[in-house]
């Protein structure tokens, strides 16, 4: 496994752990504040977009081909 993919996996795991705590805090706050869901929905959408971008990059063989050509 190339080092860059290993670092990407480690960063993703750390970001997921931080995001879990953050989203948990948002959910807890949304029950005490009536407009908390207005913050939670955009945060969930941003998380989904980031997940899709990372998943597309890791699974894209064409990008790997061009990365190998540069070195």
N, CA, C and O atoms as a CHARMM CRD file, in Angstrom:
* protein
*
  284
    1    1 UNK  N      0.85200  -1.17700   0.00000 PROA 1      0.00000
    2    1 UNK  CA     0.00000   0.00000   0.00000 PROA 1      0.00000
    3    1 UNK  C      0.89500   1.23700   0.00000 PROA 1      0.00000
    4    1 UNK  O      1.77900   1.37400   0.84600 PROA 1      0.00000
    5    2 UNK  N      0.65600   2.14000  -0.96400 PROA 2      0.00000
    6    2 UNK  CA     1.45100   3.36100  -1.00600 PROA 2      0.00000
    7    2 UNK  C      1.21800   4.21300   0.24400 PROA 2      0.00000
    8    2 UNK  O      0.15000   4.18900   0.85500 PROA 2      0.00000
    9    3 UNK  N      2.23700   4.94800   0.58800 PROA 3      0.00000
   10    3 UNK  CA     2.19600   5.77300   1.79400 PROA 3      0.00000
   11    3 UNK  C      1.09900   6.82900   1.72300 PROA 3      0.00000
   12    3 UNK  O      0.46200   7.12500   2.73500 PROA 3      0.00000
   13    4 UNK  N      0.86700   7.40400   0.53300 PROA 4      0.00000
   14    4 UNK  CA    -0.15000   8.44900   0.43400 PROA 4      0.00000
   15    4 UNK  C     -1.55000   7.91000   0.70400 PROA 4      0.00000
   16    4 UNK  O     -2.37700   8.61200   1.28500 PROA 4      0.00000
   17    5 UNK  N     -1.82800   6.67500   0.29100 PROA 5      0.00000
   18    5 UNK  CA    -3.14100   6.09600   0.58200 PROA 5      0.00000
   19    5 UNK  C     -3.27300   5.77400   2.06700 PROA 5      0.00000
   20    5 UNK  O     -4.35000   5.92700   2.64300 PROA 5      0.00000
   21    6 UNK  N     -2.19100   5.33100   2.68300 PROA 6      0.00000
   22    6 UNK  CA    -2.22100   5.03900   4.11100 PROA 6      0.00000
   23    6 UNK  C     -2.49500   6.32200   4.91000 PROA 6      0.00000
   24    6 UNK  O     -3.29700   6.32000   5.84400 PROA 6      0.00000
   25    7 UNK  N     -1.83200   7.39300   4.53900 PROA 7      0.00000
   26    7 UNK  CA    -2.04900   8.67200   5.22300 PROA 7      0.00000
   27    7 UNK  C     -3.47400   9.15300   4.98600 PROA 7      0.00000
   28    7 UNK  O     -4.10500   9.67800   5.90300 PROA 7      0.00000
   29    8 UNK  N     -3.99400   8.98000   3.76300 PROA 8      0.00000
   30    8 UNK  CA    -5.36800   9.37900   3.47000 PROA 8      0.00000
   31    8 UNK  C     -6.35800   8.59600   4.32900 PROA 8      0.00000
   32    8 UNK  O     -7.32900   9.16900   4.82300 PROA 8      0.00000
   33    9 UNK  N     -6.12900   7.31200   4.51000 PROA 9      0.00000
   34    9 UNK  CA    -7.00500   6.49100   5.34900 PROA 9      0.00000
   35    9 UNK  C     -6.94600   6.95400   6.79400 PROA 9      0.00000
   36    9 UNK  O     -7.98200   7.05900   7.45000 PROA 9      0.00000
   37   10 UNK  N     -5.75000   7.23400   7.30000 PROA 10     0.00000
   38   10 UNK  CA    -5.60400   7.69600   8.68700 PROA 10     0.00000
   39   10 UNK  C     -6.31100   9.03700   8.88400 PROA 10     0.00000
   40   10 UNK  O     -6.99400   9.23900   9.88800 PROA 10     0.00000
   41   11 UNK  N     -6.14900   9.94300   7.93600 PROA 11     0.00000
   42   11 UNK  CA    -6.80700  11.24900   8.03600 PROA 11     0.00000
   43   11 UNK  C     -8.32300  11.08700   7.99500 PROA 11     0.00000
   44   11 UNK  O     -9.04100  11.76200   8.73200 PROA 11     0.00000
   45   12 UNK  N     -8.80600  10.19900   7.14100 PROA 12     0.00000
   46   12 UNK  CA   -10.25400   9.97100   7.04400 PROA 12     0.00000
   47   12 UNK  C    -10.80800   9.40500   8.34500 PROA 12     0.00000
   48   12 UNK  O    -11.88100   9.81300   8.79000 PROA 12     0.00000
   49   13 UNK  N    -10.09100   8.47600   8.95400 PROA 13     0.00000
   50   13 UNK  CA   -10.55200   7.89000  10.20900 PROA 13     0.00000
   51   13 UNK  C    -10.57500   8.95100  11.31000 PROA 13     0.00000
   52   13 UNK  O    -11.52200   9.01800  12.09200 PROA 13     0.00000
   53   14 UNK  N     -9.53000   9.77800  11.36600 PROA 14     0.00000
   54   14 UNK  CA    -9.49700  10.82800  12.38600 PROA 14     0.00000
   55   14 UNK  C    -10.60100  11.85400  12.14600 PROA 14     0.00000
   56   14 UNK  O    -11.22400  12.33200  13.09400 PROA 14     0.00000
   57   15 UNK  N    -10.84400  12.19300  10.87900 PROA 15     0.00000
   58   15 UNK  CA   -11.90800  13.15200  10.56700 PROA 15     0.00000
   59   15 UNK  C    -13.27800  12.56700  10.89200 PROA 15     0.00000
   60   15 UNK  O    -14.16300  13.27800  11.36700 PROA 15     0.00000
   61   16 UNK  N    -13.45100  11.27900  10.63900 PROA 16     0.00000
   62   16 UNK  CA   -14.73300  10.63900  10.95500 PROA 16     0.00000
   63   16 UNK  C    -14.97500  10.64000  12.46100 PROA 16     0.00000
   64   16 UNK  O    -16.09800  10.87000  12.91000 PROA 16     0.00000
   65   17 UNK  N    -13.94100  10.38800  13.23100 PROA 17     0.00000
   66   17 UNK  CA   -14.09500  10.40400  14.69000 PROA 17     0.00000
   67   17 UNK  C    -14.44700  11.81100  15.17500 PROA 17     0.00000
   68   17 UNK  O    -15.32200  11.97300  16.02500 PROA 17     0.00000
   69   18 UNK  N    -13.78100  12.81000  14.64500 PROA 18     0.00000
   70   18 UNK  CA   -14.07200  14.18700  15.03700 PROA 18     0.00000
   71   18 UNK  C    -15.47400  14.59000  14.58100 PROA 18     0.00000
   72   18 UNK  O    -16.19700  15.27200  15.30800 PROA 18     0.00000
   73   19 UNK  N    -15.85300  14.16500  13.38100 PROA 19     0.00000
   74   19 UNK  CA   -17.17700  14.49500  12.87000 PROA 19     0.00000
   75   19 UNK  C    -18.26900  13.82500  13.69000 PROA 19     0.00000
   76   19 UNK  O    -19.33700  14.40400  13.89100 PROA 19     0.00000
   77   20 UNK  N    -18.01200  12.61100  14.16400 PROA 20     0.00000
   78   20 UNK  CA   -18.99100  11.91100  14.98800 PROA 20     0.00000
   79   20 UNK  C    -19.24800  12.67700  16.27900 PROA 20     0.00000
   80   20 UNK  O    -20.39600  12.83500  16.69200 PROA 20     0.00000
   81   21 UNK  N    -18.19800  13.14400  16.90500 PROA 21     0.00000
   82   21 UNK  CA   -18.36000  13.93900  18.12700 PROA 21     0.00000
   83   21 UNK  C    -19.09200  15.24000  17.82100 PROA 21     0.00000
   84   21 UNK  O    -19.97000  15.65400  18.57700 PROA 21     0.00000
   85   22 UNK  N    -18.73400  15.87900  16.71900 PROA 22     0.00000
   86   22 UNK  CA   -19.34200  17.14700  16.34500 PROA 22     0.00000
   87   22 UNK  C    -20.83000  16.98000  16.04300 PROA 22     0.00000
   88   22 UNK  O    -21.65500  17.76100  16.51500 PROA 22     0.00000
   89   23 UNK  N    -21.16900  15.95600  15.25400 PROA 23     0.00000
   90   23 UNK  CA   -22.57000  15.71800  14.90600 PROA 23     0.00000
   91   23 UNK  C    -23.36100  15.31600  16.15100 PROA 23     0.00000
   92   23 UNK  O    -24.51100  15.72500  16.31500 PROA 23     0.00000
   93   24 UNK  N    -22.75600  14.52500  17.02000 PROA 24     0.00000
   94   24 UNK  CA   -23.42200  14.17600  18.27100 PROA 24     0.00000
   95   24 UNK  C    -23.73600  15.39900  19.11000 PROA 24     0.00000
   96   24 UNK  O    -24.80800  15.49200  19.70800 PROA 24     0.00000
   97   25 UNK  N    -22.81000  16.32700  19.15300 PROA 25     0.00000
   98   25 UNK  CA   -23.03800  17.57800  19.87900 PROA 25     0.00000
   99   25 UNK  C    -24.14500  18.40300  19.22200 PROA 25     0.00000
  100   25 UNK  O    -24.97700  18.99800  19.90700 PROA 25     0.00000
  101   26 UNK  N    -24.14700  18.43200  17.88900 PROA 26     0.00000
  102   26 UNK  CA   -25.20400  19.16200  17.18800 PROA 26     0.00000
  103   26 UNK  C    -26.57400  18.55300  17.44800 PROA 26     0.00000
  104   26 UNK  O    -27.55200  19.27400  17.64700 PROA 26     0.00000
  105   27 UNK  N    -26.64400  17.22900  17.44700 PROA 27     0.00000
  106   27 UNK  CA   -27.92200  16.56800  17.70800 PROA 27     0.00000
  107   27 UNK  C    -28.39100  16.86700  19.12500 PROA 27     0.00000
  108   27 UNK  O    -29.56300  17.17400  19.34400 PROA 27     0.00000
  109   28 UNK  N    -27.48400  16.77900  20.08200 PROA 28     0.00000
  110   28 UNK  CA   -27.84800  17.07200  21.46800 PROA 28     0.00000
  111   28 UNK  C    -28.31000  18.51400  21.61300 PROA 28     0.00000
  112   28 UNK  O    -29.26200  18.79000  22.34300 PROA 28     0.00000
  113   29 UNK  N    -27.64500  19.43600  20.92200 PROA 29     0.00000
  114   29 UNK  CA   -28.03600  20.84500  21.00500 PROA 29     0.00000
  115   29 UNK  C    -29.35000  21.10500  20.27800 PROA 29     0.00000
  116   29 UNK  O    -30.09900  22.00700  20.65200 PROA 29     0.00000
  117   30 UNK  N    -29.63100  20.32200  19.24100 PROA 30     0.00000
  118   30 UNK  CA   -30.85700  20.56700  18.47000 PROA 30     0.00000
  119   30 UNK  C    -32.11200  20.25600  19.27900 PROA 30     0.00000
  120   30 UNK  O    -33.17600  20.81600  19.01600 PROA 30     0.00000
  121   31 UNK  N    -31.99000  19.37500  20.25100 PROA 31     0.00000
  122   31 UNK  CA   -33.16100  19.07600  21.07200 PROA 31     0.00000
  123   31 UNK  C    -33.44500  20.18700  22.08600 PROA 31     0.00000
  124   31 UNK  O    -34.58000  20.34900  22.53400 PROA 31     0.00000
  125   32 UNK  N    -32.42400  20.93800  22.43700 PROA 32     0.00000
  126   32 UNK  CA   -32.65000  22.02600  23.38200 PROA 32     0.00000
  127   32 UNK  C    -32.94800  23.34500  22.68200 PROA 32     0.00000
  128   32 UNK  O    -33.53800  24.24600  23.27900 PROA 32     0.00000
  129   33 UNK  N    -32.54600  23.46300  21.42000 PROA 33     0.00000
  130   33 UNK  CA   -32.81900  24.67400  20.64800 PROA 33     0.00000
  131   33 UNK  C    -33.80300  24.34600  19.52600 PROA 33     0.00000
  132   33 UNK  O    -33.63400  23.32500  18.85900 PROA 33     0.00000
  133   34 UNK  N    -34.80300  25.15600  19.29900 PROA 34     0.00000
  134   34 UNK  CA   -35.79700  24.82200  18.26700 PROA 34     0.00000
  135   34 UNK  C    -35.25000  24.87600  16.84100 PROA 34     0.00000
  136   34 UNK  O    -35.78700  24.21000  15.95600 PROA 34     0.00000
  137   35 UNK  N    -34.20500  25.64600  16.60500 PROA 35     0.00000
  138   35 UNK  CA   -33.67500  25.78100  15.25200 PROA 35     0.00000
  139   35 UNK  C    -32.38300  24.99500  15.05600 PROA 35     0.00000
  140   35 UNK  O    -31.63700  25.26400  14.11500 PROA 35     0.00000
  141   36 UNK  N    -32.11400  24.04800  15.91100 PROA 36     0.00000
  142   36 UNK  CA   -30.89400  23.24300  15.80500 PROA 36     0.00000
  143   36 UNK  C    -30.83000  22.40500  14.54700 PROA 36     0.00000
  144   36 UNK  O    -29.74400  22.14100  14.03100 PROA 36     0.00000
  145   37 UNK  N    -31.98300  21.98100  14.04600 PROA 37     0.00000
  146   37 UNK  CA   -31.99300  21.16600  12.83100 PROA 37     0.00000
  147   37 UNK  C    -31.56400  21.97700  11.61000 PROA 37     0.00000
  148   37 UNK  O    -31.11700  21.39900  10.61900 PROA 37     0.00000
  149   38 UNK  N    -31.69100  23.29000  11.66000 PROA 38     0.00000
  150   38 UNK  CA   -31.23400  24.11500  10.54500 PROA 38     0.00000
  151   38 UNK  C    -29.71100  24.08600  10.41900 PROA 38     0.00000
  152   38 UNK  O    -29.17000  24.36900   9.35000 PROA 38     0.00000
  153   39 UNK  N    -29.03100  23.75000  11.49200 PROA 39     0.00000
  154   39 UNK  CA   -27.58000  23.60500  11.45800 PROA 39     0.00000
  155   39 UNK  C    -27.21300  22.17400  11.09200 PROA 39     0.00000
  156   39 UNK  O    -26.23100  21.95400  10.38300 PROA 39     0.00000
  157   40 UNK  N    -27.96900  21.21600  11.55200 PROA 40     0.00000
  158   40 UNK  CA   -27.64200  19.80900  11.36300 PROA 40     0.00000
  159   40 UNK  C    -27.77600  19.37300   9.90600 PROA 40     0.00000
  160   40 UNK  O    -26.94600  18.60700   9.41700 PROA 40     0.00000
  161   41 UNK  N    -28.79100  19.84000   9.21400 PROA 41     0.00000
  162   41 UNK  CA   -29.01100  19.41200   7.82900 PROA 41     0.00000
  163   41 UNK  C    -27.87600  19.86900   6.90400 PROA 41     0.00000
  164   41 UNK  O    -27.36400  19.03400   6.15800 PROA 41     0.00000
  165   42 UNK  N    -27.45100  21.13800   6.90300 PROA 42     0.00000
  166   42 UNK  CA   -26.29900  21.50700   6.06400 PROA 42     0.00000
  167   42 UNK  C    -25.01000  20.78600   6.46900 PROA 42     0.00000
  168   42 UNK  O    -24.19100  20.45500   5.61200 PROA 42     0.00000
  169   43 UNK  N    -24.82800  20.54300   7.76900 PROA 43     0.00000
  170   43 UNK  CA   -23.63000  19.82400   8.21700 PROA 43     0.00000
  171   43 UNK  C    -23.63100  18.39900   7.67100 PROA 43     0.00000
  172   43 UNK  O    -22.58400  17.88800   7.27300 PROA 43     0.00000
  173   44 UNK  N    -24.77900  17.76400   7.65100 PROA 44     0.00000
  174   44 UNK  CA   -24.88100  16.41100   7.10300 PROA 44     0.00000
  175   44 UNK  C    -24.61600  16.42200   5.59900 PROA 44     0.00000
  176   44 UNK  O    -23.96800  15.51200   5.08200 PROA 44     0.00000
  177   45 UNK  N    -25.10200  17.42800   4.90000 PROA 45     0.00000
  178   45 UNK  CA   -24.85900  17.52400   3.46300 PROA 45     0.00000
  179   45 UNK  C    -23.37900  17.73500   3.15700 PROA 45     0.00000
  180   45 UNK  O    -22.85000  17.13300   2.22300 PROA 45     0.00000
  181   46 UNK  N    -22.71400  18.57100   3.92300 PROA 46     0.00000
  182   46 UNK  CA   -21.27400  18.78000   3.73100 PROA 46     0.00000
  183   46 UNK  C    -20.51600  17.48500   3.99500 PROA 46     0.00000
  184   46 UNK  O    -19.60000  17.14500   3.24600 PROA 46     0.00000
  185   47 UNK  N    -20.88000  16.76100   5.04300 PROA 47     0.00000
  186   47 UNK  CA   -20.24500  15.48400   5.33300 PROA 47     0.00000
  187   47 UNK  C    -20.43100  14.48200   4.21000 PROA 47     0.00000
  188   47 UNK  O    -19.50900  13.73800   3.87500 PROA 47     0.00000
  189   48 UNK  N    -21.61800  14.45900   3.62700 PROA 48     0.00000
  190   48 UNK  CA   -21.89200  13.53700   2.51500 PROA 48     0.00000
  191   48 UNK  C    -21.04300  13.89400   1.29700 PROA 48     0.00000
  192   48 UNK  O    -20.49400  13.00400   0.64700 PROA 48     0.00000
  193   49 UNK  N    -20.93000  15.17100   0.98400 PROA 49     0.00000
  194   49 UNK  CA   -20.12900  15.60000  -0.16600 PROA 49     0.00000
  195   49 UNK  C    -18.66000  15.23400   0.04000 PROA 49     0.00000
  196   49 UNK  O    -18.01000  14.74000  -0.88100 PROA 49     0.00000
  197   50 UNK  N    -18.13800  15.47000   1.23200 PROA 50     0.00000
  198   50 UNK  CA   -16.73900  15.12300   1.51900 PROA 50     0.00000
  199   50 UNK  C    -16.53200  13.61800   1.38900 PROA 50     0.00000
  200   50 UNK  O    -15.52800  13.17800   0.83000 PROA 50     0.00000
  201   51 UNK  N    -17.47400  12.82600   1.90100 PROA 51     0.00000
  202   51 UNK  CA   -17.37700  11.37500   1.78500 PROA 51     0.00000
  203   51 UNK  C    -17.35600  10.94500   0.32000 PROA 51     0.00000
  204   51 UNK  O    -16.54700  10.10000  -0.06200 PROA 51     0.00000
  205   52 UNK  N    -18.22700  11.51200  -0.49700 PROA 52     0.00000
  206   52 UNK  CA   -18.27600  11.13800  -1.92200 PROA 52     0.00000
  207   52 UNK  C    -16.98900  11.51400  -2.65400 PROA 52     0.00000
  208   52 UNK  O    -16.51500  10.75300  -3.49700 PROA 52     0.00000
  209   53 UNK  N    -16.42300  12.67700  -2.34000 PROA 53     0.00000
  210   53 UNK  CA   -15.18100  13.10900  -2.98500 PROA 53     0.00000
  211   53 UNK  C    -14.04600  12.15800  -2.64500 PROA 53     0.00000
  212   53 UNK  O    -13.29200  11.75000  -3.52900 PROA 53     0.00000
  213   54 UNK  N    -13.91600  11.80000  -1.37500 PROA 54     0.00000
  214   54 UNK  CA   -12.84400  10.89400  -0.96800 PROA 54     0.00000
  215   54 UNK  C    -13.05500   9.50900  -1.55100 PROA 54     0.00000
  216   54 UNK  O    -12.10000   8.88600  -2.01600 PROA 54     0.00000
  217   55 UNK  N    -14.28200   9.01500  -1.53800 PROA 55     0.00000
  218   55 UNK  CA   -14.56200   7.68800  -2.08900 PROA 55     0.00000
  219   55 UNK  C    -14.27900   7.64500  -3.59200 PROA 55     0.00000
  220   55 UNK  O    -13.76500   6.64800  -4.09700 PROA 55     0.00000
  221   56 UNK  N    -14.61200   8.71900  -4.30500 PROA 56     0.00000
  222   56 UNK  CA   -14.35900   8.75700  -5.74300 PROA 56     0.00000
  223   56 UNK  C    -12.86200   8.78700  -6.03600 PROA 56     0.00000
  224   56 UNK  O    -12.39800   8.13200  -6.96900 PROA 56     0.00000
  225   57 UNK  N    -12.11700   9.53200  -5.25500 PROA 57     0.00000
  226   57 UNK  CA   -10.66500   9.62000  -5.48200 PROA 57     0.00000
  227   57 UNK  C     -9.97800   8.29400  -5.18900 PROA 57     0.00000
  228   57 UNK  O     -9.10700   7.87400  -5.95100 PROA 57     0.00000
  229   58 UNK  N    -10.34900   7.63200  -4.11200 PROA 58     0.00000
  230   58 UNK  CA    -9.69900   6.37300  -3.75400 PROA 58     0.00000
  231   58 UNK  C    -10.01400   5.29600  -4.78200 PROA 58     0.00000
  232   58 UNK  O     -9.16000   4.45500  -5.06600 PROA 58     0.00000
  233   59 UNK  N    -11.20800   5.29900  -5.34200 PROA 59     0.00000
  234   59 UNK  CA   -11.60700   4.25000  -6.26700 PROA 59     0.00000
  235   59 UNK  C    -11.37000   4.55600  -7.73300 PROA 59     0.00000
  236   59 UNK  O    -11.79900   3.77900  -8.58700 PROA 59     0.00000
  237   60 UNK  N    -10.70800   5.65100  -8.06200 PROA 60     0.00000
  238   60 UNK  CA   -10.53800   6.05200  -9.45000 PROA 60     0.00000
  239   60 UNK  C     -9.18600   5.59600  -9.97900 PROA 60     0.00000
  240   60 UNK  O     -8.14700   6.13300  -9.59500 PROA 60     0.00000
  241   61 UNK  N     -9.20400   4.60200 -10.86400 PROA 61     0.00000
  242   61 UNK  CA    -7.96000   4.06500 -11.42900 PROA 61     0.00000
  243   61 UNK  C     -7.31300   5.04900 -12.40300 PROA 61     0.00000
  244   61 UNK  O     -6.09200   5.04500 -12.55700 PROA 61     0.00000
  245   62 UNK  N     -8.10800   5.88700 -13.05900 PROA 62     0.00000
  246   62 UNK  CA    -7.54700   6.83900 -14.01100 PROA 62     0.00000
  247   62 UNK  C     -6.64900   7.85600 -13.31500 PROA 62     0.00000
  248   62 UNK  O     -5.57900   8.18300 -13.83000 PROA 62     0.00000
  249   63 UNK  N     -7.06000   8.35700 -12.16300 PROA 63     0.00000
  250   63 UNK  CA    -6.21700   9.28300 -11.40800 PROA 63     0.00000
  251   63 UNK  C     -4.92700   8.60900 -10.96300 PROA 63     0.00000
  252   63 UNK  O     -3.86600   9.23200 -10.97400 PROA 63     0.00000
  253   64 UNK  N     -5.01100   7.34000 -10.57000 PROA 64     0.00000
  254   64 UNK  CA    -3.80400   6.60400 -10.19200 PROA 64     0.00000
  255   64 UNK  C     -2.84500   6.49100 -11.36600 PROA 64     0.00000
  256   64 UNK  O     -1.63100   6.58800 -11.19100 PROA 64     0.00000
  257   65 UNK  N     -3.38600   6.28800 -12.55900 PROA 65     0.00000
  258   65 UNK  CA    -2.55000   6.18800 -13.75800 PROA 65     0.00000
  259   65 UNK  C     -1.77200   7.48100 -13.97900 PROA 65     0.00000
  260   65 UNK  O     -0.57500   7.44100 -14.26400 PROA 65     0.00000
  261   66 UNK  N     -2.43100   8.61400 -13.85200 PROA 66     0.00000
  262   66 UNK  CA    -1.75700   9.89500 -14.06000 PROA 66     0.00000
  263   66 UNK  C     -0.79500  10.22300 -12.91100 PROA 66     0.00000
  264   66 UNK  O      0.21800  10.88700 -13.13100 PROA 66     0.00000
  265   67 UNK  N     -1.09300   9.77500 -11.71500 PROA 67     0.00000
  266   67 UNK  CA    -0.15800   9.96800 -10.61400 PROA 67     0.00000
  267   67 UNK  C      1.13500   9.19500 -10.84800 PROA 67     0.00000
  268   67 UNK  O      2.21200   9.68500 -10.50700 PROA 67     0.00000
  269   68 UNK  N      1.05000   8.00700 -11.41800 PROA 68     0.00000
  270   68 UNK  CA     2.24200   7.20600 -11.69200 PROA 68     0.00000
  271   68 UNK  C      3.06900   7.80900 -12.80300 PROA 68     0.00000
  272   68 UNK  O      4.29000   7.65300 -12.81000 PROA 68     0.00000
  273   69 UNK  N      2.44200   8.49200 -13.73900 PROA 69     0.00000
  274   69 UNK  CA     3.17600   9.10600 -14.84200 PROA 69     0.00000
  275   69 UNK  C      4.01700  10.27800 -14.36400 PROA 69     0.00000
  276   69 UNK  O      5.06800  10.55100 -14.94600 PROA 69     0.00000
  277   70 UNK  N      3.58500  10.97800 -13.32000 PROA 70     0.00000
  278   70 UNK  CA     4.29900  12.15400 -12.84300 PROA 70     0.00000
  279   70 UNK  C      5.60500  11.78800 -12.15000 PROA 70     0.00000
  280   70 UNK  O      6.54200  12.58600 -12.14900 PROA 70     0.00000
  281   71 UNK  N      5.68500  10.60900 -11.56600 PROA 71     0.00000
  282   71 UNK  CA     6.86400  10.25500 -10.77000 PROA 71     0.00000
  283   71 UNK  C      7.91200   9.64600 -11.62500 PROA 71     0.00000
  284   71 UNK  O      8.97900   9.28300 -11.12900 PROA 71     0.00000
